[in-house]
Amino acid sequence: MYKGRTVAVVVTAYDEAAFVGQVIETVPEFVDRIYAVDDASPDDSWDVIQQTASRINAAVEPERAVADGGDGRRVVPIRHEENRGYGAAVKTGYERAAEDGIDVVAVMNGDGQMDPAILDRIIDPVVSGEADYAKGNRLLHPDDRDGMSAFRLLGNAMLTGLSKFASGYWTIGDPQNGYTAISRETIEQLDLESITDQYGFLNHILTHLNLNGCRIADVSMSAIYGDEESSIRYVPFVRYVSLLLLQSFLWRLKRRYVVEGFHPAVVFYGTAASGLAGGVVGFVGALGRTARGKDGFSSVLLSFVAVLLGLVALGIAISLDAEESESLEVTYYERSDEREEGERPTEPPIRTRQSMD
């Protein structure tokens, strides 16, 4: 129990036998239930989860189990019979927690990259009712990014930009960050079946949250990388998620700005796409004319005007789009004095930006 709300943590595991046991053991005491979901790991992750669960559950006080309304288990091991993907593991945990009546559900991956000492900061915006969904962000402070390789940082920056377009949350960053918290009401409101089961789940769910009018909080945190090896193949991952986000962007525009009510943002997005595409095609054509010894100056000039028009239209579209979701975004920062002294905050951090009704 945390501030009068029941809290659960979904621990996802795939090929994490070396880390998942420690992750489960270090979940803070205020967490009422831990759903450890093994996504049909080929290693010993399931055995480690079962052994750890047995040890922890044996120490649960009967009074606490009854008070929590549970079956006496603090750790609930769940295993997929076949590998279904990261998103499927999270959704399995969400659904089980919602069925059990848990108020707030956090996610900590089984790779040990999520510091359990800051779990209270991740869940605070949801527990307080200021947000429906909260997520960590490793990009808010330069020193938070120290643990990131240049390759990871570049890929993250690219997907952050694409996720802003797709989701409509223009101040939210680090969308691949899996350290999250969500309310039971939001879980029940979402159509989880329509959200991808794969690693793009974290990006995809943002679009669904936006279309449901859910408030999101970004919480500053540091990147933590140890000896674990990621199972993600980055090139296929970026390609898959990029296509998913393009589809999400078009779906969001259609739903929010056409079907549910006309909004001028869709006109400016369309103008931007036409201008930029036409300008590029015209410029390529002008180069071809020049190569054949013909005058391509007029074509180059028209292409420049088309690109300029497209960029102006894009800027207006983004501004209108961002304004629509401004009331749904909250950013949580650490207090500057605590960061300078290297201490972790002992109470919810100051909100330096909050645009809410």
N, C-alpha and C positions, 0 to 999 in steps of 0.2 A: 504494500500500500504506500502511495506517495501523494502527500497533500490531499488525502481523502479520495484518491482515485486508484483503482486497481491497474496494475501495469504488467504487461507481458513483453518478453523479448523473443523474437524469432531468430534462431541461429541457423543459418544456411550452411550446408557443407557439401562439397564435392571434391573428393581427393584431398581432404584436409586432416588426415589422421594425426599428423604431427602437431596440429594446432587446436583443433576443435574442442578437445577435452579441457584445455586450459581456458579457452574462451568461455565455455559453460561455467567453469568453476569461478571465474572472476566477475561474473555478472553480479552487480550490486545487490545487497540484501533487501533493498526496498522493492525489488521486482518480485511479484507474486508467482509468476509462472514463466517457464522457459520452454518454448517449442523448438526442439532440435530436429531440423528436417534434413535428412540425408537424401540427396538426389541420385540414388543408385550408384554410389561411389565405387570405383573398381578397387580401391585400397581398403584399409581397415577402419575407415571413418565410422561405419555403423557399429562395429564392435566397441570402439572408443566411446561413442555416444551412449551406448547401452550401459557400459561399465561405469561411466561417469554419472549417468542418471541414477543407477542403482545405489551408488555411494551417497549421492546428495539426498535422494528421496528417503533413504534409510534414516537420515538425520533430521527430517522434517518433524516438527512437533505436532502431535495430533490436534492440539487446540488451534494451531495456525491453519492446518488443512481444512478444518471445519469452518473457521472464520472466513477463509477465502472461497468457500463454497465449492471446493474442488474434490478430487477423489483421493487426496492424500499425497499426490505427486507434485513436486515443485518443477521437476523436469519431465517433459512429455516427449519421448522419442517417437519420431514419425519417419517412415522410410518409403520412398517411391519405388515401386517394383521395377520401373525402367527410368532411364535418364530423360527428364522432361525439360530441363533448362532452369536457369537461375530464377527467372520470373515465376515459374511454376512453383518452385520451392517457397518463395515469399508468399505467393497467393495461398498455398496450402496452410502456412502458418497463420495468415490473416483470417482465413475462413474458420479455422479451428478456434482461434482466440475470440472471434466474434460470436461463435456458437456458445463459448463458455462465458460470455458476458463481460469480457475484459474491457475496461474503459479506454486505455491507451496502449497501443502496440508498437514497439520499436523493433528495429532489425539490426543485428550485428552479424556480419559475415564470419564464417568459421576460420578465416585465415589470420586472425589476430591483428588486423590492421586498424581496428576500431578501439580506441581507448575507453575502457569501462568507467574510468574515473570521471568522464564528462557526459555520461549518459543522462544525468539530471538536466544538463544544459540542452541536450537534444530534445528531451520530452517536455521541458518547461513550457514552451509556447502552446503545446497541445493541451497539457494539463490545465493551464490557466484559462484556456478557451480563446486565446488570442489568435490561434491558427488551427486549421483542420489537419495540416500535414507539415512536418518540419524535416529539414535535411541539413546535413553538414555541408560546409563549403570551405575547401582548402585554398581558395584563391583570393580571399578577402584581405590577407596580409602577406607581404613579401616573405617574412620568415616562416609562414605556414607552408610555403611551397618549397622549402629547402630540401625536403626529402624526395621531391619529384625529379625524375630524370627529364632532360630536355625533350625526349621523345614523348614521354607521358604528358608533359605540359603542353606540347604542341597539339597532340591529339585531343586533349581535354579542351583546349581553347577553341578548336574547330567545332567540336560537338556542342560546346557551350553556346556558340553563336547560332548553330543550326537549331538547337533546342529552344532558343529564345523565339525564333520564327515559328517553330512548330507549336509551342505551348502557349505563347502569348504572355508568359511571365518574363518581362524584359529586364528585371533587375536580379533575377535568380541566376546563380552561376554554379559551376561544378556539378552538372546534372548526373554524372556517373557515380556520384558519391552515394553509397548504399547505407550510410549511417542515418537512418530515418525514423520518424515516429508518425503515427496516424491515429485518429480517433476511431472508435468502433462505429460511430454514426457515419463517418466517411466511408469506411469499408463497406458498410451495408448499402450505401448510396451508389457506389461505383459498380459498373458492369465489368467485373474482373475477367470474365470469359473473353471479352473483346480486347483485352490488353495482352500483349505478346508474352509468351512463356520464356523467351530467350533473354540474353543479357541486355537487350534494348529496353527491357521492362522499366528501368528507372527513368529513361527518357520518355517513353511512351505514356507512362502513368501521369506525367505532368500535363499532357494535353487533355486527358480525361478529367483531371482535377479542375482544369481551367473551365472546361465546358460545363462542369457541375457547379461552378461558382465557388470553389473551395479556396480558402485562404492558406497561403504557404509562407513558412518562415525559413529563412536562410540563417544557419548558425555557424559562426566561425570556428574552425578547428584546424589542427595541424595534420599534415600528411605523415603517416607512420608506415615505413616499409622495413621489413626484416629479412629473414632468410626464405620466406615463402616464395613460391614460383606461381605466377598467375597462369590459369588454364585458358585465358583468352588469347586467341590469335588476332593480333591487333588489326592487320590489314583487312581480313574478312569482316571483323567486327565493325570497323569504321564504315566499310562499304554497306553492310547490312543496315546499320543504324541510320546512316545518311539517307538511304532510300525510305526507311520507315518514317523518318522525320519529315521528308518531303510529302509523303502520303498523309501524315498527321496534319501538316500545315494546310494542305488543300482541304482536308476533311473539316478542320476547325473553321476555316474561312467560310466554307459552304454552310456548315451548321449554324455558326454564330452570326455571320454577316449577310446571309442570303435567306436561309430557310426560316430562322427564328426572328428575322427582322432585318431589313436592309440597313447597311452601314456604309458610308462613303469609303472606308478603308479598303474595301474589296475593289472599288474602282481604281484607286491609286495603286494598289498592288498589281492589278491587271495592266494599267498604263506603264508601270515600271518594268514589268516583264516584257511587254511589247517593245518599249523603247530600247531596253538593253539588248534584247535578242536581235531586233532590227538593226541596231547600230553595229553590232558585231558582224552580222551577216553582210551588211553594207560595206564595212571596212575590209573584210576578206575579199569581197567582190572588187573593191577599188584596187586592192593589191594585184588582183588578177588582171585587171585592165591595164595597170601600169606595166606589168610584166609583158604584156602583148604590145607595148608601145603606144597605148592609147592614153588620153588624158583622164586621170582618175581623181583630179582635185575636187571637183564638185561632189563626187561620191563620198570622198573622205570628209568633206565639210558637212554633208547631210548626215553621215554616220556619227560625227561628233555631236551634232545637235540632238540626234536621237538618243545617244548615250546620256548626254547632259539632262535631257528631259526625263529619261528613265531614272536617273539618280535623284533628281528633285522629287519625282513622284514617289520613289522608294522612301525617301526621308519623311515625306508627309504621311505615307502609309504607316510607317513604323511609329511615328509620333501619335497618330490616331489610335493605333492598335495598343500601344503602351498605356495610353490614357484610359482605355477601357478596363484594363486589369490592374491599374495602380492601387485600387483599394483592396486588392487580394494579396498584396505582397508586403512582407515584413522582413527586416534584416536585423539579426542579433549580433552585436559585436562584444568582444571582451572589453572590460574597462582598461583604458590605456595604462593606468598605474600598475595594474596587476600584470599586464604583458611585459612592462619594463622590468618588473621585479622577478619575472619568471614564475609567478604563482598562479595557481588555478583559482578561478572565482568560486566562492563558497555560496553565492546567491545568484539569481538570474542576472545576466549581463545587461548593461544599459542598452536600450534600443536607440541607436542613433538615427535610424530612419524608420518611420512607421506611418504609412499612408493607409488608414483604414477609416471606415465610416464609424 
